[in-house]
Structure formats: C-alpha cells, structure tokens
Amino acid sequence: MDIRKVQKTGDMFYMYLPTAWCKKLGVDSKARVIVEQMSDGALSVHPFSTIKKKSHLELQYPESNQAILHRLIFACYMSPADTFSIELKKKLDFAKVLDQKKLMSLELVEIDHNHITSESTMSIPDPAALLKTMIKKVKNLIMVMKKQWGDELIGKYEEEIDRSKLLIKKGVVYGLVKGSNHKAIDLFYIAQIAQHLERMVDHLICLKKPQPKLLNQLEDLSKELLVLMESQDKMRVENILSLQKKIAALENVSVKDVETYDRRRAIRSWAIIAEIIMDWAVLQELE
C-alpha cells in the first residue's frame, strides 16, 4: 500500500502518480489517463489508449483424454482472454467432444481438425443484471413445472439457466481481472448465488411426482430473491428476514429414495442461498 498526501492549489486537489507505475505502463508527461469513480467511491486510474490491445491465449494439448480437454476448453472460455487457440497433438473423436452438453453452449468456439479456436467479440455482460435474468428464468421454470407443460419446455428453461450461470461466471472472472463497476466482494456473492440456483434447478427438474406445495414455496422464494437483486440497497438484514423465514420453513426431507434425495438437495440449495444472502447483508451493514 502506498499512502500519498493530497495537495491543493486554488480550488484544485491533486496528488502525484507513482513513478514506478508510470514507467511500467508507459505513462509520460504527454500521456492521458482515464479516471473512473467506482460504485464504492474509489477512484480507478488507468492509461488511456485509443487502440485496445487484444489478449490472446495459445496452448497445446498433447493428450487424448476428452474429459480433460473439455475442462481445458471451458477454462479458456472463462478466462478474460479476447481469443484463444488450442492445438491438439493427438487425434480425438470430435463427435464425442462436440456432444458434451455444456460445450454446446459456448459461443464462437470452433473445432477444425487439430485446432480449437475462439475469436469471440462478445461484450462481457453485467453479472448483476444476468443474475436477475437467471432468477426470472428459474421462476418461469417453476411455473412450467406447476402447469405440467412437458419435459421439452422444462429442458429449454434448464439450458437457458445453465447458460446464464456460465455467462455470470465469465462476467465475474472478467470483472475481477479487468475491473468492474461492482466491488469484488459483490461479484463473489453474485457468482455464489448463481451457482447454487443452477444446482437447485438440476435437482428440481428430476422430480417426477407432482410437488405443488414445494413448487409454490420455491416460486415465492424466487420472487423475493428477485426483489432483493433489483436493488443492492435493499440487501440489508432487515429486508431479508422474510426470505430467511420462508427458506427456514421449507420441508426437512428424509432421504428414502432418488426422488426424496433430489427434493432434499433442491431445498438444501435454497438453504445455502439463505446463508449467502445473510453474509452479504451483514457485510452491507458494515458499510
């Protein structure tokens, strides 16, 4: 940490930029810098450039394990790199690689012979806005399940929710590395909520028997969670007590078979979300 004295000339306040920082980033007396005020009141200073230098990730994969390759592609996609390429040294069954359900949701990832590339120009979405969209999709999925409108529609909603979680994670990683209008701790909580919402859905859609009471409770929870996410100013202990009570009132399921296991895991995911929301709200009280 470098503490510097603020100086004043007339009505202007100023301080000197660190010499080492200027040398490292090529900032001289003719350079311009961008000064941004962050959501927490902090100031961000970085060099101004009319040409953004794109970052490229280039890797080689010398093995034939498709599961590991799948993880590697995902890791490259989730990184803040603008583009990436993976050169394969061994022949693989691309039909099986492409058949990976989650890999199909990755934008602009191309597989051609022994090269896997991504030339993505997709703008990085706001994780907080995406979380609100994800919660709406969860609420709509529950409505579809209540109406028993069929597995095909449920499957489409599940895919959209999976994709929302993926984009939230990508946006959070980008924000932590490149900077964001959100504080790092807020990005952390957003990612945690998205992860457990997606897990909840994975177990919820496995339920075959009608669960009207549970679905009504989860729909109500989704609505309350959405209200909290609409404005982070509402993320205060006094505002989350209703949500906490409703989650605490969910059934305590004893596992007897696969059906009760999935029901218990779906409820458990909401219990974890309750813990995350409480932690977030308490932290907001400190501010």
VEXROGU-111174 format. One record per atom (N, C-alpha, C): residue in three letters; x, y, z. Coordinates in steps of 0.1 Angstrom, whole numbers, plus 2048, in hexadecimal, padded with zeros to 3 digits. Layout:
# residues N
ALAXYZ/...
END
This chain:
# residues 287
MET8097F4800/MET800800800/MET80980C800/ASP8058167F7/ASP80D8227F6/ASP80482E7FA/ILE806834806/ILE7FE83F80A/ILE80484C806/ARG7FD8557FF/ARG8028617FA/ARG7FA86D7FF/LYS800878800/LYS7FA884805/LYS7F388C7FA/VAL7E68907FD/VAL7DF8987F4/VAL7E38A67F5/GLN7E68AD7EA/GLN7EA8BB7EA/GLN7DF8C47E4/LYS7E08D07E6/LYS7D68D97E1/LYS7DC8E67DB/THR7D78EA7D0/THR7DB8F77CA/THR7CE8FD7C5/GLY7CB9097CB/GLY7BF90F7C8/GLY7B39067CC/ASP7AA9047C3/ASP79F8FB7C6/ASP7A18ED7C1/MET7AD8EA7BD/MET7B08DC7B8/MET7B88D47C2/PHE7B48C77C3/PHE7BB8BD7CB/PHE7C38B47C2/TYR7CF8B07C5/TYR7D68A77BD/TYR7E089F7C5/MET7E68947BE/MET7F188D7C4/MET7F98877B9/TYR8058847BC/TYR80F87F7B1/TYR80C8707AF/LEU80D86C7A2/LEU80C85E79F/LEU8198577A2/PRO81984A7A7/PRO8268437AA/PRO82F84279E/THR83B8457A0/THR845844794/THR84683678F/ALA84782C797/ALA84881F793/ALA83C81A78A/TRP83081E78E/TRP82481B787/TRP824822779/CYS82982E779/CYS82983676C/CYS83382F762/LYS83F82B767/LYS84982475F/LYS84481775A/LYS83D80F763/LYS83980275F/LYS82E803754/LEU82580D754/LEU81A80E74B/LEU81D818740/GLY82981E73F/GLY82C827735/GLY825834735/VAL822839741/VAL81C846743/VAL826851745/ASP82685A73C/ASP83086573D/ASP82887373D/SER83087E73C/SER82988B73D/SER82088E732/LYS820887727/LYS81788971C/LYS80B87F71C/ALA80B876725/ALA80186C725/ALA7F487172C/ARG7E986A729/ARG7DD86D730/ARG7D8860737/VAL7D1862742/VAL7CC85774A/VAL7BD85974C/ILE7B684D74E/ILE7A884D751/ILE7A684C760/VAL79E854765/VAL79B854773/VAL78C850775/GLU78984577B/GLU77B84177D/GLU77884078C/GLN76B84478F/GLN76784279D/GLN75F83579E/MET76382C7A7/MET75D81F7A8/MET7518207B1/SER7498157B2/SER73C8157B9/SER73F8177C8/ASP74B8147CD/ASP74D8157DB/ASP7548227DF/GLY75582B7D5/GLY75B8387D7/GLY76A8397D4/ALA77082E7D1/ALA77F82D7CE/ALA7818337C0/LEU78D8387BD/LEU79083D7B0/LEU79A8337A9/SER79783079D/SER79F827795/SER7A682F78A/VAL7B482E78A/VAL7BC835780/VAL7C382C777/HIS7C182D76A/HIS7C8824761/HIS7CB82C754/PRO7D682874D/PRO7DA82F741/PRO7CF830736/PHE7CE83B72F/PHE7C583C724/PHE7CB838717/SER7C482F710/SER7CA82B703/SER7BE82A6F9/THR7C082F6ED/THR7B582F6E3/THR7B58216DD/ILE7BF81A6DE/ILE7C080C6D8/ILE7C18026E4/LYS7B77FA6E5/LYS7B77EF6F0/LYS7BF7E36EB/LYS7C97E06F2/LYS7D17D46EE/LYS7CA7C86F3/LYS7C77BF6E9/LYS7C07B36EC/LYS7C97A86F2/SER7C47A16FC/SER7CC796702/SER7C97896FC/HIS7D37816F9/HIS7D17746F2/HIS7D87696FA/LEU7D175E6FC/LEU7D6753704/LEU7D97476FA/GLU7E57426FA/GLU7E97386F0/GLU7EE72C6F8/LEU7E87206F7/LEU7EC7146FE/LEU7ED7086F5/GLN7F46FE6FA/GLN7F56F16F4/GLN7F06E66FD/TYR7E96DC6F7/TYR7E46D16FF/TYR7E96C46FA/PRO7F36BE701/PRO7FA6B26FC/PRO7F36A56FF/GLU7E86A5706/GLU7E169970B/GLU7D5695702/SER7CE68A706/SER7C26866FE/SER7B6685707/ASN7B8689714/ASN7AD68871D/ASN7A269371A/GLN79668F716/GLN78C699712/GLN7866A171D/ALA78569A729/ALA7806A1735/ALA7896AD739/ILE7966AA739/ILE7A06B573C/ILE79F6C0732/LEU79E6BC725/LEU79E6C671A/LEU7916CF71C/HIS7866C9720/HIS77A6D0722/HIS77C6DB72D/ARG7836D7738/ARG7866E0743/ARG78F6EB73E/LEU7986E8736/LEU7A26F2731/LEU79B6FC728/ILE7926F871F/ILE78A701717/ILE78270A71F/PHE77C705729/PHE77470D732/PHE77C717739/ALA78871373E/ALA79071C746/ALA79572873C/CYS798725730/CYS79C72F726/CYS790739724/TYR784733722/TYR77973B720/TYR77674572B/MET77873F738/MET775747744/MET77F752746/SER78B750741/SER79675A743/SER79276773C/PRO799772741/PRO79677F73B/PRO79D78272D/ALA7A3777727/ALA7A977971A/ALA79F77C710/ASP7A3785706/ASP7997886FB/ASP79877C6F1/THR7A37756EF/THR7A376A6E6/THR7AC75F6EC/PHE7AA7536E7/PHE7B37486EB/PHE7B373D6E1/SER7BE7366E1/SER7BF72A6D8/SER7C671F6DF/ILE7C27136DC/ILE7C87066E2/ILE7CB6FD6D7/GLU7D86FA6D6/GLU7DD6F16CC/GLU7DD6E36D1/LEU7D76D96CB/LEU7D66CC6D0/LEU7E16C36C9/LYS7E86BC6D2/LYS7F46B46CD/LYS7F06A66CA/LYS7E46A16CF/LYS7DF6946CD/LYS7D16946C7/LYS7CE68A6BF/LYS7C16896B8/LYS7B66866C2/LEU7AB68E6C1/LEU7A068B6CA/LEU7936896C3/ASP7896836C9/ASP77C6816C4/ASP77468E6C6/PHE7746976BC/PHE76D6A46BD/PHE75E6A36BF/ALA7586986BA/ALA74A6966BC/ALA7476956CB/LYS74F68E6D3/LYS74D68D6E1/LYS75169A6E8/VAL75B6A16E3/VAL75E6AE6E9/VAL7536B86E8/LEU74D6B86DC/LEU7426C26D9/LEU7356BE6E0/ASP7346B16E3/ASP7286AC6EA/ASP7266B06F8/GLN7316B66FE/GLN7306BB70C/GLN7266C670D/LYS71C6C3715/LYS7106CC716/LYS7146DB719/LYS71D6DD723/LYS7206EB726/LYS72A6F171C/LEU7326E9715/LEU73B6EF70B/LEU7336F5700/MET7276F06FD/MET71E6F56F2/MET71A7036F5/SER71A707702/SER715715705/SER72071F704/LEU72C71B701/LEU737725700/LEU73672C6F3/GLU73673A6F3/GLU7357426E7/GLU7427426E0/LEU7417416D2/LEU74D7446C9/LEU75973B6CC/VAL75772F6D1/VAL7627256D3/VAL76171C6C7/GLU76C71B6BF/GLU76C7136B3/GLU7767086B4/ILE7726FC6AF/ILE77C6F16AE/ILE77E6ED6A0/ASP78B6ED69C/ASP78E6EB68E/ASP79B6E268E/HIS7996D668A/HIS7A46CC68A/HIS7AC6CC697/ASN7B86D1697/ASN7C06D06A4/ASN7C16DE6AB/HIS7B76E76A8/HIS7B76F46AE/HIS7A96F76B4/ILE7AA6FC6C0/ILE79E7016C7/ILE7A07106C9/THR7977196C4/THR79A7276C4/THR78D72E6C9/SER78F73A6CE/SER7847436D1/SER7897516CE/GLU7817586C5/GLU7847666C1/GLU77976E6C6/SER77576C6D3/SER7697736D8/SER76A7826D8/THR7607896D3/THR75F7976D5/THR75379B6DE/MET74E7916E5/MET7437936EE/MET74679D6F9/SER73E7A76FB/SER7407B0706/SER73D7A9713/ILE7457AC71D/ILE7437A672A/ILE7377AB731/PRO72D7A3734/PRO7207A873B/PRO7227AC749/ASP7197B374F/ASP7197B775D/ASP7147AB765/PRO71C7A576E/PRO71879A776/PRO70C79C77E/ALA70A7A8784/ALA6FF7AB78C/ALA6F27AB784/ALA6F27B1778/ALA6E77B176F/ALA6E37A276B/LEU6EE79B768/LEU6EC78D764/LEU6E678476F/LEU6EA78777B/LEU6E4780786/LEU6D5782787/LYS6D178F785/LYS6C3792786/LYS6BB78A77B/THR6C178A76F/THR6BB782764/THR6BA773767/MET6C576E76D/MET6C5760771/MET6BA75D77B/ILE6B8765785/ILE6AE76378F/ILE6A0763789/LYS69E76C77F/LYS69176C778/LYS68F75F770/LYS69A75A76A/LYS69874D763/LYS69574276D/VAL69B742779/VAL698738783/VAL68A739787/LYS685745788/LYS67774778C/LYS66D741781/ASN671744774/ASN66973F769/ASN66A730768/LEU67572A76B/LEU67771C76A/LEU66D715775/ILE66D71B781/ILE66471678B/ILE655717787/MET652721780/MET64472377B/MET641718771/VAL64A715768/VAL64970B75E/VAL6476FD765/MET64E6FB76F/MET64D6EE776/MET6406ED77E/LYS63B6F8783/LYS62E6F878A/LYS6236F5780/LYS6246FA774/LYS61A6F8769/LYS61B6EB762/GLN6276E4765/GLN62A6D775E/GLN6296D974F/TRP6316E274A/TRP6306E573B/TRP63A6DD733/GLY6416D373A/GLY6496CA732/GLY6586CB734/ASP65F6C0731/ASP66D6BF733/ASP6756C8729/GLU6706C971D/GLU6776D1713/GLU6796E0717/LEU66E6E671C/LEU66F6F4721/LEU6776F572D/ILE6766EB736/ILE67F6EB742/ILE68D6EA73E/GLY6906E2734/GLY69E6E0730/GLY6A46ED72A/LYS69B6F5723/LYS6A070171D/LYS6A370C728/TYR69A70C732/TYR69D71573D/TYR6AA711745/GLU6AC704746/GLU6B870074D/GLU6C4704745/GLU6C4703738/GLU6CF707730/GLU6D2716731/GLU6C771E731/GLU6C972C733/GLU6CF730740/ILE6CA72974B/ILE6D072B758/ILE6DE727759/ASP6E271C753/ASP6F0718753/ASP6F872374C/ARG6F3727741/ARG6FA731739/ARG6FC73F741/SER6F1742748/SER6F274E750/SER6FD74D75B/LYS6FE742761/LYS70874076B/LYS716740765/LEU71873B759/LEU72473B752/LEU72974974F/LEU72075174A/LEU72375F747/LEU725768753/ILE71E76575E/ILE72176C76A/ILE72F76976F/LYS73375C76F/LYS740758773/LYS74B75F76A/LYS74876075D/LYS752766754/LYS753775757/GLY74777B75A/GLY74778A75D/GLY74E78D76A/VAL74C784774/VAL753786781/VAL762784780/VAL76677A778/VAL775778776/VAL77B78576F/TYR774789765/TYR77979575D/TYR7797A1767/GLY76F7A376F/GLY76E7AE778/GLY7797AE782/LEU77C7A2787/LEU7877A1791/LEU7957A478B/VAL7977A077F/VAL7A47A2778/VAL7A57B0772/LYS79B7B476B/LYS79C7C0763/LYS7967CC769/GLY78E7CA774/GLY7877D577A/GLY7787D6777/SER7717DB781/SER7627DB77F/SER75C7E6787/ASN74F7EA783/ASN7487F478B/ASN7447EE799/HIS7447E179A/HIS7417DA7A6/HIS74D7D77AF/LYS74B7D87BC/LYS7567D47C5/LYS7597C57C4/ALA7667C27C6/ALA76A7B47C5/ALA7617AA7CE/ILE75E7AF7DA/ILE7567A77E3/ILE7487A47DE/ASP7427AF7D7/ASP7357AD7D2/ASP7357A37C6/LEU7407A47BE/LEU74179A7B3/LEU74278C7B9/PHE74978A7C4/PHE74A77D7CA/PHE73C7787CE/TYR7347807D5/TYR72777C7D9/TYR71E7797CE/ILE71F7817C3/ILE71777F7B7/ILE71A7717B1/ALA72676E7B0/ALA72B7617AB/ALA7267557B3/GLN7267577C1/GLN72274C7CA/GLN71374A7C9/ILE70B7547C8/ILE6FD7537C7/ILE6F974C7BA/ALA7007507AF/ALA6FD74A7A2/ALA70073B7A2/GLN70B7377A8/GLN7107297A8/GLN7057217AF/HIS7007257BB/HIS6F771D7C2/HIS6E971D7BD/LEU6E57287B6/LEU6D87287AF/LEU6D971D7A4/GLU6E471D79D/GLU6E5713792/GLU6E5704797/ARG6EB7027A3/ARG6EB6F57A9/ARG6DD6F17AE/MET6D66FB7B3/MET6C86F97B7/MET6BF6F47AC/VAL6C16FB7A0/VAL6B96F7794/VAL6BD6E9790/ASP6C96E5790/ASP6CD6D878C/ASP6C66CD793/HIS6C46CF7A0/HIS6BD6C67A9/HIS6AE6C77A7/LEU6A96D37A6/LEU69B6D67A5/LEU6946CF799/ILE69B6D078E/ILE6956CA781/ILE6956BB781/CYS69C6B578B/CYS69C6A678B/CYS6906A1793/LEU6886AA799/LEU67D6A57A0/LEU6726A1797/LYS66D695798/LYS66369078F/LYS655691794/LYS65368F7A2/LYS6466907A8/LYS64269F7AA/PRO6366A37A8/PRO6326B17AA/PRO6356B57B8/GLN63B6C17B9/GLN63F6C77C6/GLN6396D57C7/PRO62B6D77C7/PRO6256E47C7/PRO6296ED7D2/LYS62A6E87DE/LYS62D6F07EA/LYS63B6F57E9/LEU6456EC7E6/LEU6536F07E4/LEU6556FA7D9/LEU64E6F87CE/LEU6507017C2/LEU64A70F7C6/ASN63F70F7CD/ASN63971C7D1/ASN6437247DA/GLN64971C7E3/GLN6537227EC/GLN65F7287E5/LEU6647207DB/LEU6707247D4/LEU66D72F7CB/GLU6617307C5/GLU65E73B7BD/GLU65D7487C5/ASP6587477D1/ASP6577527DA/ASP6657577DE/LEU66E74D7E0/LEU67C7517E4/LEU6837587D8/SER6817537CC/SER6877597C0/SER6827687BE/LYS67676A7C1/LYS6717787C0/LYS6777817CA/GLU67977C7D7/GLU67F7847E1/GLU68E7877DE/LEU69577C7D9/LEU6A377E7D6/LEU6A47887CB/LEU69B7887C1/LEU69C7917B6/LEU69B7A07BB/VAL6917A27C4/VAL68F7AF7CA/VAL69C7B47D0/LEU6A37AB7D8/LEU6B07AF7DE/LEU6BA7B37D4/MET6BB7AB7C9/MET6C57AD7BF/MET6C27BA7B6/GLU6B67BE7B6/GLU6B27CA7AE/GLU6BA7D67B3/SER6BD7D77C0/SER6C47E27C5/SER6CD7DD7D1/GLN6DA7DE7CF/GLN6E37DA7D9/GLN6E27E27E6/ASP6DB7EE7E5/ASP6D97F67F1/ASP6CF7EE7FB/LYS6C77E57F5/LYS6BE7DD7FD/LYS6C57D2804/MET6D17CF801/MET6D97C4807/MET6DD7C7815/ARG6D37C981E/ARG6D57CC82C/ARG6CE7C1834/VAL6D47BF840/VAL6CE7B5849/VAL6BF7B684A/GLU6BB7C284D/GLU6AC7C4850/GLU6A47C1843/ASN6A97C1837/ASN6A27BF82B/ASN6A27B0827/ILE6AB7A882D/ILE6AC79A828/ILE6A6790832/LEU6A079583D/LEU69B78D848/LEU68F784842/SER68778A83A/SER67B783835/SER68077782C/LEU68A77A824/LEU69076F81B/LEU696764824/GLN69D76882E/GLN6A375E837/GLN69975583E/LYS68E75B843/LYS68475384A/LYS67D749840/LYS67B74D834/LYS67574482A/LYS67E739826/ILE68A73C825/ILE694731822/ILE69572782E/ALA69572D83A/ALA696725846/ALA68971C848/ALA67E720842/ALA671719843/ALA67070D839/LEU67A70C830/LEU679701826/LEU67A6F482D/GLU6746EA827/GLU6736DD82D/GLU6816D682F/ASN6826D083B/ASN68E6C883E/ASN68D6BA839/VAL6926B782D/VAL68F6AA827/VAL6996A082B/SER69369482E/SER69C688831/SER69E680824/VAL6AA67D821/VAL6AD676815/VAL6AA667816/LYS6A066380D/LYS69C65580D/LYS69F64F7FF/ASP69F6577F5/ASP6A16537E7/ASP6A765E7DF/VAL6A865C7D2/VAL6AE6667C9/VAL6A56737C9/GLU6986717C9/GLU68E67C7C9/GLU6906857D5/THR69167F7E1/THR6926877ED/THR6A068D7EE/TYR6AA6867E8/TYR6B868C7E7/TYR6B86997DF/ASP6B26997D3/ASP6B26A57CB/ASP6AA6B07D2/ARG69F6AD7D9/ARG6976B77E0/ARG69F6BD7EB/ARG6A66B57F2/ARG6AF6BA7FD/ARG6BA6C37F8/ARG6C06BF7ED/ARG6CB6C67E7/ARG6C66D47E2/ALA6BA6D47DC/ALA6B56E17D7/ALA6B26EA7E3/ILE6AD6E57EE/ILE6AA6ED7FA/ILE6B76F2800/ARG6C16E9800/ARG6CE6EC806/ARG6D56F77FE/SER6D36F87F1/SER6D97037E9/SER6D37107EE/TRP6C67107F0/TRP6C071D7F5/TRP6C5721803/ALA6C871780B/ALA6CD719819/ALA6DB720817/ILE6E371B80E/ILE6F072180B/ILE6EF72F806/ILE6E57317FD/ILE6E373F7F8/ILE6DF748804/ALA6D874380D/ALA6D474B819/ALA6E074F821/GLU6EA746822/GLU6F7749829/GLU6FE754822/ILE6FF753814/ILE70675C80C/ILE70076A80D/ILE6F276B80C/ILE6EB77880D/ILE6EE77E81B/MET6ED776826/MET6F077B833/MET6FE781834/ASP70877A82F/ASP71677E830/ASP71778C828/TRP71078C81D/TRP711799814/TRP70A7A481C/ALA6FF7A2822/ALA6F87AC828/ALA6FF7B2835/VAL7067A983C/VAL70D7AD848/VAL7197B5843/LEU71F7B1838/LEU72B7B9833/LEU7267C782F/GLN71A7C8829/GLN7157D5825/GLN7127DE832/GLU70F7D883D/GLU70D7E0849/GLU71A7E784E/LEU7257E084B/LEU7327E684F/LEU7357F3847/GLU72F7F483B/GLU7327FF832/GLU72880B835/
END
